[in-house]
Amino acid sequence: MVKLSVIVPFRNVRPYAPDTLRSLRANSADFGKGDIEFILVDDFSTDGTSELLERAEKEIPGAVVVRHRRQGGVARARNTGLDAARGRYVAFLDGDDWTAPGHYRELLAAAESLGCDFLRTDHVRSTGRRRTLARAPEGRRGTVLDPRDAILPAHRTTAVDYAYAWAGVYHRRLLDRGLLRFDDGLHTAEDRPWIWRLHREAASFAVVGLTGVFYRRGVATSLTRTGDERQLDFLRAYDLLVEETSRDRDAAALLPKAVRTYCAVIHHHLTGDRFEPRLRRTLRARCAAALRRMPGDLVSQALDSMDAERAARLRRLRRRPAASPTEAAR
């Protein structure tokens, strides 16, 4: 059986894909024949990325290219990779990021040693020539933990807020239970309901201090840098997160964290500058509706726990008259 499947979606990342592919080739040298596979998902690239992947399939041991006939987004691309994965463990990487030599060998060794459902790691943020260490928000390292215990408290950043799918590795039993699949159709924030699902439903996890993943920031084609309507999918993602958490056996304890996080994300988007005026109006209308959809007592509790400036802005938005269906859709 394949030991590790690495799923890598690509969508129009021609300037960055060579670094990604070189890093995969370097990592392949640490594994025997058939022990690792790289599932390269081409999400209907149109900029020459497809040709790079064709060559990579021939040159990188274990590389397999899977192509979409139309663009589906990163959630669908990862699910396509999961459908093809044969490994005992599954890892993710984005097509514009890269890994250090030896990273997957060390990651797999740590996962096999600890034997938990999933493993989380630190990573390195790369902005131009600048490198910054980003640590997973969990102080207990190399110890198997209950994922549910790493959701709370509501007022502090915890492991459930560290949503990067590529900063870790996941046992196949999670895939068999349906817990590794992403919500198809979400174009952004797809990892938020996903990581909450893992922390609510998986039996065990651990954090280790590996720093072999390099996350490239400031990529012009990245959706996080693009102010188009797909960015508004964060509302659907967090609606799903709150709705699923409301059905959890510990909903009374967990929902305040989910609602507070949603409120904080709403404020983050409202104060950004990536949207043009028409889309900003749509954003405000939909955010106001989201604040009214959530349990009112929990929203009030969340706003009371925030600093005065953020709380005042969200309270004003919450009191805003509801938009008509036509206005909200514009």
C-alpha positions as MATLAB code, in Angstrom:
seq = 'MVKLSVIVPFRNVRPYAPDTLRSLRANSADFGKGDIEFILVDDFSTDGTSELLERAEKEIPGAVVVRHRRQGGVARARNTGLDAARGRYVAFLDGDDWTAPGHYRELLAAAESLGCDFLRTDHVRSTGRRRTLARAPEGRRGTVLDPRDAILPAHRTTAVDYAYAWAGVYHRRLLDRGLLRFDDGLHTAEDRPWIWRLHREAASFAVVGLTGVFYRRGVATSLTRTGDERQLDFLRAYDLLVEETSRDRDAAALLPKAVRTYCAVIHHHLTGDRFEPRLRRTLRARCAAALRRMPGDLVSQALDSMDAERAARLRRLRRRPAASPTEAAR';
ca = [
       0.000    0.000    0.000;
       1.157    3.546   -0.702;
       2.381    5.113    2.533;
       1.631    8.754    1.740;
      -0.533   10.558   -0.815;
       0.248   14.258   -1.332;
      -2.594   16.156   -3.036;
      -1.574   19.354   -4.846;
      -4.154   21.513   -6.685;
      -2.849   23.831   -9.431;
      -4.729   26.695  -11.070;
      -2.802   29.202  -13.245;
       0.350   29.281  -11.097;
       2.902   29.049  -13.923;
       5.474   31.396  -12.260;
       5.443   29.432   -8.975;
       4.754   25.824   -9.956;
       8.433   25.039  -10.798;
       9.404   25.630   -7.141;
       6.553   23.404   -5.988;
       7.445   20.618   -8.392;
      11.177   20.759   -7.603;
      10.382   20.366   -3.923;
       8.196   17.338   -4.601;
      10.926   15.721   -6.670;
      13.472   16.308   -3.897;
      11.129   14.704   -1.349;
      10.476   11.688   -3.575;
      14.112   10.632   -3.152;
      13.407    9.734    0.506;
      10.878    7.042   -0.377;
      11.055    3.637   -1.963;
       9.241    2.844   -5.183;
       5.488    3.007   -4.656;
       5.713    4.413   -1.120;
       4.671    7.984   -1.987;
       2.403    9.451   -4.638;
       1.914   13.061   -5.685;
      -1.578   13.683   -7.054;
      -1.279   16.852   -9.145;
      -4.780   18.219   -9.814;
      -4.935   20.643  -12.730;
      -7.991   22.825  -12.080;
      -8.411   23.832  -15.738;
      -5.269   25.981  -15.944;
      -4.938   28.214  -19.008;
      -1.506   29.827  -18.490;
       0.936   27.028  -19.279;
       0.734   25.296  -15.894;
      -0.734   22.221  -17.610;
       2.404   21.728  -19.693;
       4.588   21.873  -16.575;
       2.448   19.188  -14.951;
       2.711   16.965  -18.027;
       6.500   17.035  -17.728;
       6.342   16.538  -13.965;
       4.280   13.369  -14.389;
       7.128   11.894  -16.420;
       9.994   13.197  -14.276;
       8.821   12.923  -10.653;
       8.549    9.381   -9.246;
       5.008    8.763   -8.047;
       3.497   11.818   -9.760;
       0.035   11.453  -11.300;
      -1.831   14.291  -13.046;
      -5.616   14.519  -12.789;
      -7.335   17.186  -14.900;
     -10.565   19.107  -14.478;
     -12.444   19.913  -17.688;
     -13.729   23.108  -16.093;
     -12.595   25.199  -13.144;
     -13.958   23.912   -9.868;
     -11.991   25.709   -7.166;
      -9.607   24.423   -4.535;
     -12.251   22.523   -2.529;
     -13.301   20.479   -5.555;
      -9.680   19.996   -6.630;
      -8.748   18.605   -3.221;
     -11.756   16.297   -3.320;
     -10.659   15.085   -6.755;
      -7.276   14.289   -5.233;
      -8.910   12.474   -2.318;
     -10.881   10.340   -4.773;
      -7.603    9.236   -6.356;
      -5.547    8.874   -3.154;
      -4.310    5.398   -2.247;
      -2.091    6.249    0.694;
      -2.353    5.186    4.328;
      -1.782    8.864    5.112;
      -2.859   11.956    3.157;
      -1.214   15.379    3.017;
      -2.010   18.539    1.057;
       0.071   21.252   -0.582;
      -0.982   24.270   -2.653;
       0.381   24.665   -6.174;
       2.193   27.935   -5.400;
       3.863   26.738   -2.157;
       6.758   24.367   -1.595;
       8.362   22.047    0.963;
      11.864   21.622    2.316;
      13.875   18.501    1.412;
      13.046   15.677    3.796;
       9.776   17.222    4.951;
       7.479   14.350    3.992;
       9.870   11.750    5.399;
       9.875   13.551    8.765;
       6.133   14.174    8.661;
       5.305   10.534    7.990;
       7.736    9.324   10.662;
       6.097   11.588   13.248;
       2.609   10.443   12.254;
       3.541    6.759   12.434;
       5.276    7.249   15.784;
       2.326    9.038   17.413;
      -0.397    6.971   15.725;
      -3.117    9.643   15.995;
      -5.860   10.531   13.532;
      -4.178   13.716   12.352;
      -1.005   15.669   12.917;
      -0.490   19.436   12.723;
       2.763   21.294   12.075;
       4.169   24.793   12.079;
       4.994   26.454    8.756;
       7.070   29.246    7.229;
       5.429   32.277    5.624;
       7.282   33.536    2.598;
       6.682   37.123    1.441;
       9.201   38.023   -1.228;
      12.571   37.305    0.400;
      11.202   37.530    3.926;
      10.662   34.332    5.955;
       8.539   34.237    9.118;
       7.854   31.240   11.352;
       4.152   30.653   12.024;
       3.508   28.308   14.938;
       0.408   26.181   15.329;
      -1.465   27.596   18.354;
      -0.960   24.630   20.675;
       1.769   24.551   23.297;
       1.682   20.806   23.925;
       4.017   19.291   21.357;
       4.559   15.642   20.483;
       1.661   14.549   22.711;
      -1.533   12.861   21.544;
      -4.528   15.051   22.450;
      -8.315   15.058   22.161;
      -9.202   17.386   19.253;
     -12.348   18.606   21.027;
     -10.205   19.891   23.877;
      -8.370   22.161   21.401;
     -11.453   24.153   20.324;
     -12.014   26.302   23.415;
     -11.718   28.810   25.029;
     -13.830   31.077   22.858;
     -11.804   34.226   23.492;
      -8.423   32.772   22.543;
      -6.834   31.528   19.319;
      -6.721   27.741   19.493;
      -5.803   24.840   17.227;
      -9.214   24.902   15.529;
      -8.376   28.407   14.241;
      -5.263   27.062   12.492;
      -7.112   25.876    9.413;
      -4.275   25.353    6.903;
      -4.918   21.904    5.429;
      -1.345   21.652    4.145;
       0.157   22.095    7.641;
      -0.213   18.488    8.659;
      -0.962   14.911    7.687;
      -4.147   12.825    8.053;
      -4.716    9.107    8.525;
      -6.763    7.328    5.893;
      -9.373    6.304    8.447;
     -10.534    9.951    8.428;
     -10.989    9.762    4.655;
     -12.943    6.521    5.010;
     -15.255    8.277    7.500;
     -15.806   11.202    5.103;
     -14.082   13.721    7.364;
     -11.361   14.799    4.919;
     -13.649   15.950    2.128;
     -14.184   19.671    1.573;
     -17.537   21.308    0.879;
     -17.729   21.310   -2.906;
     -18.532   24.709   -4.385;
     -16.915   26.855   -1.699;
     -14.370   29.135   -3.354;
     -12.842   30.511   -0.161;
     -12.727   29.635    3.573;
     -13.321   26.009    2.554;
     -10.894   24.918    5.259;
     -12.895   26.504    8.125;
     -15.872   24.111    8.353;
     -13.399   21.356    7.431;
     -11.059   21.927   10.395;
     -13.961   22.319   12.820;
     -15.354   19.007   11.572;
     -12.016   17.330   12.265;
     -11.788   18.758   15.761;
     -15.365   17.756   16.588;
     -15.333   14.277   15.047;
     -11.785   12.858   15.044;
     -10.572   10.883   18.051;
      -7.013   12.126   18.396;
      -4.456   14.609   17.096;
      -1.028   15.991   17.893;
       1.162   18.969   17.038;
       4.852   18.655   16.184;
       7.441   21.333   15.529;
       8.183   20.639   11.872;
       8.707   23.704    9.676;
       9.053   22.170    6.226;
       6.110   23.850    4.457;
       6.679   27.264    2.880;
       3.485   29.259    2.392;
       3.866   31.877   -0.320;
       2.104   35.150    0.567;
       1.247   38.050   -1.727;
       0.568   35.976   -4.856;
      -1.362   38.276   -7.200;
      -3.533   35.479   -8.617;
      -4.454   34.078   -5.200;
      -8.141   34.365   -4.379;
      -7.273   35.942   -1.040;
      -5.839   38.854   -3.041;
      -8.730   39.087   -5.486;
     -11.781   41.160   -4.589;
     -14.367   39.340   -6.659;
     -17.643   37.773   -5.614;
     -16.068   34.405   -4.857;
     -14.573   36.014   -1.753;
     -18.088   36.322   -0.339;
     -18.172   32.540   -0.015;
     -16.699   33.004    3.453;
     -20.290   33.723    4.549;
     -21.519   30.360    3.267;
     -18.539   28.637    4.868;
     -19.158   30.138    8.296;
     -22.917   29.615    8.048;
     -22.134   25.940    7.536;
     -19.660   25.930   10.436;
     -22.213   27.465   12.817;
     -25.055   25.256   11.592;
     -23.048   22.039   12.018;
     -21.742   23.087   15.429;
     -25.297   23.843   16.574;
     -26.086   20.132   16.132;
     -23.069   18.966   18.148;
     -23.606   17.231   21.484;
     -21.597   20.036   23.112;
     -23.256   22.843   21.161;
     -23.893   24.942   24.275;
     -20.156   25.058   24.967;
     -18.852   25.259   21.381;
     -21.297   27.644   19.690;
     -20.028   30.783   21.477;
     -16.590   30.151   19.939;
     -18.062   29.560   16.461;
     -20.198   32.726   16.626;
     -17.376   34.883   17.991;
     -15.047   33.686   15.235;
     -17.686   34.420   12.584;
     -18.168   37.950   13.955;
     -14.418   38.588   13.924;
     -14.137   37.396   10.320;
     -17.051   39.609    9.278;
     -15.267   42.609   10.773;
     -12.032   41.657    8.994;
     -13.743   41.647    5.603;
     -15.676   44.844    6.278;
     -12.483   46.773    7.021;
     -10.521   45.425    4.054;
      -9.987   47.387    0.855;
     -10.078   44.722   -1.837;
     -13.721   45.176   -2.900;
     -15.004   47.763   -5.381;
     -18.034   49.863   -4.272;
     -20.813   47.704   -5.719;
     -19.429   44.549   -4.137;
     -18.791   46.358   -0.854;
     -22.516   47.177   -0.675;
     -23.349   43.527   -1.267;
     -20.809   42.517    1.369;
     -22.335   44.850    3.967;
     -25.885   43.666    3.244;
     -24.932   40.005    3.477;
     -22.848   40.513    6.617;
     -25.732   42.337    8.282;
     -28.012   39.429    7.392;
     -25.472   36.969    8.803;
     -25.323   38.828   12.119;
     -29.113   38.611   12.345;
     -29.129   34.896   11.398;
     -26.904   33.838   14.261;
     -28.314   33.279   17.763;
     -28.901   36.799   19.076;
     -27.711   36.150   22.611;
     -24.451   34.644   21.367;
     -23.823   37.549   18.975;
     -24.373   40.007   21.840;
     -22.021   37.971   24.024;
     -19.390   37.926   21.268;
     -19.586   41.676   20.687;
     -19.372   42.373   24.421;
     -16.066   40.473   24.480;
     -14.512   42.504   21.625;
     -12.721   45.833   21.738;
     -14.939   48.912   21.579;
     -14.190   49.840   17.960;
     -14.955   46.422   16.490;
     -18.016   45.941   18.669;
     -19.459   49.353   17.743;
     -19.038   48.742   14.004;
     -20.726   45.348   14.157;
     -23.555   46.614   16.384;
     -24.304   49.358   13.863;
     -24.320   46.837   11.045;
     -26.547   44.492   13.015;
     -29.129   47.267   13.435;
     -29.089   48.047    9.714;
     -32.506   47.522    8.053;
     -32.724   44.231    6.239;
     -32.028   44.438    2.514;
     -34.571   43.169    0.022;
     -33.678   39.853   -1.674;
     -32.849   41.799   -4.853;
     -30.504   44.179   -3.026;
     -28.779   41.396   -1.122;
     -28.097   39.562   -4.381;
     -26.542   42.539   -6.172;
];
